[in-house]
Amino acid sequence: MRLRERWEGLPVRLRAGLTALLLVLTLLLLWWLSGWAWPTRALAHRALEREHLFGHGEIVAEGEITHAEDASPFGQSGTHFVVSERDGRYAVSVLRPKWGFLWRSTEDLFWSYQVLIPTEEKPLTYVFLVSDPIYTVSSGLVHTSGWDYLLLVASADPDIVRVEVTIDLVSRDELEQDPDWGLHHGVTVTATETEPGSGLWLAHAVPDDSNGSTYVALRGYDAAGELVYTYIPQ
């Protein structure tokens, strides 16, 4: 009772100020517990832009990240990507929901924030949005049967209207036999442009299961179907 009497004995303005301060501190604690999550994907992406000194870019693409059947999604369902462009550079963030209505970066993944910088000399460049194992069950045992890849490709050449991506898992011995092994044996898919004329493409592929490094080759074609640019990893 004494505490209540002391509280009620305080001036009204002081009580209002202390109540507001307590509310602010409570909200800050909840924000910290959420991992500094934001109420929208755009705000979460803007926070990453500031953190990485990218600047305020124009958001040009976003969408939900999907997974191949039987793949083990990292994080949880509802994961999204957001892309902004500034001065020919693209900031790419991968965001996951928190508490159902807040958004935060997937900071435990190396691809939670990346920057794509296509140039005249290298007009096609890419980043991974997803790199997940695919599991199968046989005789009660769980096995890895392959990998699920989702890539984002950015172009600096307006003449490129179609993009092909070749993905393979290549061992050191295979590369020693043939530096272009992945190009000959990998899975080739045609990427899907996020919006017509955006210069951004999504490529989803599941290469054959193998032990080795990820091999990614890119090809860009013009409206006449002529090959404009090829990227082959060295």
N, C-alpha and C positions, 0 to 999 in steps of 0.2 A: 504494500500500500504506500509506503514511504516513497518508493521510486515513482509510482503513479502520481502521487501528490506533488513531487518535485517536478515531474514532467508537466503537469497541468499548471504548475505555478510559473512556468517559463512564459515569457512574452509570446504572443501568437506568431509574430513574424519569425522569432527564433525557432519555434517548433516547426513552422512550415519550412524554414531553411534546412533544419536538421533532417526532416522527413525527405525533402528533395535530395539531399546529399546521400542519405541511406539508399534511396531508390537508384540513384546513379551508380553507386558502388555495387549494388546488387546486379544491375544490368551489365556492368563491366565484368563482374565475376562470371555471369552466365556467358558472356561473349568469349571470355578467356577459356571457359570450359568447352565451348563449341569449337575451339581451335581458330578463333577469330573468323567465324563464318559470317556470310553476308546474306541478306534477304533475297537477292536475285543473282542469277549467274553473271549478268553484266557487271554488277558491283564487285563480285568476287574476282572477275577477270581484270577489272580496273585496278584492284588492289595489287594484283601480280604485276601489272604494267608499271605501277609506281615503285614497287619493291625492286624490280629489275631495271629501273631507269629507262624504260622503253619509250615513255611519253604516251600521250592520249591519242590512240589510233581509232580509226573508224571500224566498228564491228562489221565484218563482211561475211561471216559464216558461223553457224553454230548448229548443233544437233546432238541427238542421243547416240551414244556409242553402242553398237550391237556386237554380238559375239556369235561365233559359229556354234552349231549344235554340239553339245557335249563339252564345250569349252568351259573353263573355270573362270568366270568374270572376276577381274581384280576388283577389290573394294566391294561394291554392291550394285544392284540394278539401279537404273536411272542415271548412270554416269554420263556426263555431257562433255563436249568440247566446244570451245569458243575461239574464234580467230579474229584478230583486228589487224588492220593494215596502216602503216605510216611510212611515207617516203620509200615505198617499194620494199619495205620489210614487213614480215608477218609475225605477230606474237600469237602463239598457240598455247592455250591452257586446257588442262583436263580437270574437270570439277566433279565432285561427288556430293550428293545431298547429305545434310546433317540434320537430324531430328525431324526430317520430313519437309521442312520449309526453309531451311538455311542452306547455303552453298559454301564449300571450301575447296581448296586445291588438294589434289592427291599428292601431298608433299612426300609421301613415302615411296613414290615412283619417280624414276629419273626423267620421265617424260611429263611430269606435272606442269612444266612450263618450258617452252622451247621457242626459238626464233628462227624463222626461215628467211634467207636472203638470196633469192634468185638474182642472177646478173646476166648481162649480155653474153659473157663468155660461158656461163653455166646457167642457162635459162630454166632448167628444171632442177628442183631440189626437193627433198622430202624429210618428214619426221614420222616416227611411229606414234600412233595413238593407242594401239593395243598390241601386246605380244604375250599371248596366254597359251598355256598348255591345254591340249585336248585329251580327255581321259576316256578310256574304255575299261570295261570290267569283264574279265575272263577267268573262269574257274574261281570266282570269289576274290580275285586279286585285281587291283587297280593298276592300269598301265598307261603310260603316256604314248598316245598314238600319233601325235603330230602337234603342230603349233598353229595358232590362229593369229593372223596379222591384219591390222588395219593401219594403212598409211595415209597421210595427207601430203599431197604433192602441190607445189606452188610453181607458177610459170611467170617468167618475165618477158616472154615472147608472145605478142598478140596473134601471131600467125599459127601458133599451136592450138589446134582445136580438138585433138584426140591424144590421149596419153595411154601408153601401155606400160605395165609394171611386171617385171619378172622377179620372182622370189624363189630362193632355194636355200637349203641348209647344207653348206659345203664343208667338207673336212680338209685338213691341211694336205693330205695325200692327194685328194682329188684336184686341188688347186695346183699342186706341183706337177701333176700329169697334164693339166690343161687349165691355164689361167682363166679361161672363159667357160669353165665347166658349168657353172650355175646358169649361164645364158643358154646352154644347150639342153640342160636337164631340168631346169626350174619350171615352176608353174607361172604361166603368163596370163594376166587378166587385163581387161580394158577398164580403166578408171572411170568413175562417174563424176562429172562436174557438179559442184555444189549448187551453183546457179549459172545459167547461160552467160558466158562472157566474164565469169568471175576470175578465171585463171587459177582456180583451186579445184583439185580433184581428190576423191576418196577411192582408195583401192583396197579391196578385201580379198585375201587369199590364204589358202591353207596348203603350204608345200608338203611334199612327202616327208615322212619322218626320217630324220637322219641325225647324226652327231657332227656338229661343226658350227661354223660361224654363219651368220645370216648374210646372204648374198642378195643384193637388190640392184637391178638394172632398170633404167628408164628410157622410154622412147617417146618422142613427140612428133606428131604428124600435122600437116597443114590441111586445108579444106579439100585439096586435090588428092589427098592420100599420100603425098610425098613425105618421106622421112626428113624432118627438119633438124632434129637433135637426138643424140644417143649418149646416155651416161652408162658407162660400164665401170664397176669398181676395180681399182688397181690393187 
